[in-house]
């Protein structure tokens, strides 16, 4: 089944985060990942509202998602996110075929 990287990101330095955002897209695409959600308005229907922007990236499988996010190319740009935002990233395996 497909897998999804779900991120909740609170940007603390917009200029630095913009550099990350510009560099990470091609890395994700090279891994076969596809952005389904990248920012935009969000609304909590139950529970606490997200602290920041939401990101959802679709991958072919959990193994593909892990290989990408653990890979050298992603790690080379992830430091920009770490330096310019607080984030929580989850991997979720899709339950549908």
N, C-alpha and C positions, 0 to 999 in steps of 0.2 A: 504493500500500500504506500501511497504518497506520504510525505511527512512535511511538517510546517515548522518553520522557525518563527516564533511569536515574540516580539520585542515591545517592551514598554520603556520609552526613552524620554528622560527629562534633560533637555539641552541646557547646559550651564554657560557655554561660551558659543554663541551662534556663529561667529566667524570661523572658529576652529572646527565646529561641527559641519559647517558647509564644505570644508575641505574633505572631511571623511565622507560625506554624502556624495560628493563628486567622484571619489575614488572607489567606493565600495560597489557601486552598481555594476561596473564591468567585471569585477571579481566574482560577484554572485552569478552573473550571466555566464561567465566562463565555466562555472561549476554546474551549469544546467538549472540554476535556481531562477525563479520567476516571482517578482514582486506582485502580490495581490492587493496589499494595503501598504501605503507609504505615507504616513501622516494623515491629514484630513481631520475633520471633526469627529469626535467620539462622544458617546452619551452612555452613562451607566443606567441600566434598567433595574439592576439589583446589585447590592453591594457597593463598595467604594468606587468612585470614579478613577479612571487611570490618571496617574500623576503627570504624564506627558503624552508625547505622540505615540501612536501604535504603528507597528510594522508587522506584516505577515508575508513570509517568503515560502513559496511552494518548492519542494524538491521531489525528485522521483522516488526517493525512499529515505528511511531514517539513516541508513548507511551513507547515502549520498550527502545528506545534510551534515552529518558528522564529519565526513571527509572534507567537505568544503569549509566548515567553520573551524575545524582543527588544522586546516591546511596553511602552508607557509604564506601564500598570497593574501589570504584573509587576515591572518595574524599580523601581517605587515601594515594593514590599514586599521585594524581594530584598536590599536593603541591611540589613534586619533579620537575614536569614540570614547575610550576610557578617559582621556585627558579633558574632554569637552562636554561630557554628559554623564548622568547617572543612568544606569540601565539594568533591566532584568530581561534575560533572554531564555526562552523555553523551547524545547523541541517536543513536538507532538506528532505521534504517528496517526495518520488518517485511518479511520475505522471502516471506510467504505472502499469497495474494490475499484 
